[in-house]
Each structure stands twice: as structure tokens, then as C-alpha cells.
Amino acid sequence: MTSTAKKILDEALALPQEEREELVGALSSSLEPVELSPEWAAEIARRVRKIESGEAVSEDTDEHLQRLRAKHSG
């Protein structure tokens, strides 16, 4: 990252959240769309189907990390 970009980043991080969100949206819309490989597109579609059907189970991130830490800290 150039020193100019670093300075802009530091200034952007000091903005209130709402302004950072607007900035992220503006920057994101300025980028070229990413093309997914057919394999990734199929995997995403498979995961969405599992979520929509209720087959996939979601859980709270903090609870999940707490359980992992407890499991591996012994």
C-alpha cells in the first residue's frame, strides 16, 4: 500500500461508521465485477439451497468461538 493510500485509509477509519459504510459502498461500486468459476458458482448455489431449506444450521459466532476455545484449551 502506498503512503497516500495508507493516509487515506487512516483518515477513513477515523470516520463515523455510517460514513465508512457509505465510503465502502462507493469504493465497491467502482470496482470491476469478479467473475466466479462455474465450480464456485455451483458451490454458492448449493450453500444457499441448504440455508433456504433449513438443512444448514447457523450459530452465533461468539458462542461457536467460545466452544472451540474450550475444546482446544486443555
Secondary structure as the mmCIF struct_conf table of DSSP 4:
data_model
#
loop_
_struct_conf.conf_type_id
_struct_conf.id
_struct_conf.beg_label_comp_id
_struct_conf.beg_label_asym_id
_struct_conf.beg_label_seq_id
_struct_conf.end_label_comp_id
_struct_conf.end_label_asym_id
_struct_conf.end_label_seq_id
HELX_RH_AL_P HELX_RH_AL_P1 SER A 3 LEU A 13
TURN_TY1_P TURN_TY1_P1 ALA A 14 ALA A 14
BEND BEND1 LEU A 15 LEU A 15
HELX_RH_AL_P HELX_RH_AL_P2 GLN A 17 SER A 29
TURN_TY1_P TURN_TY1_P2 SER A 30 SER A 30
BEND BEND2 LEU A 31 LEU A 31
HELX_LH_PP_P HELX_LH_PP_P1 GLU A 32 SER A 37
HELX_RH_AL_P HELX_RH_AL_P3 PRO A 38 SER A 53
TURN_TY1_P TURN_TY1_P3 GLY A 54 GLY A 54
BEND BEND3 ALA A 56 ALA A 56
HELX_RH_AL_P HELX_RH_AL_P4 THR A 61 HIS A 72
#
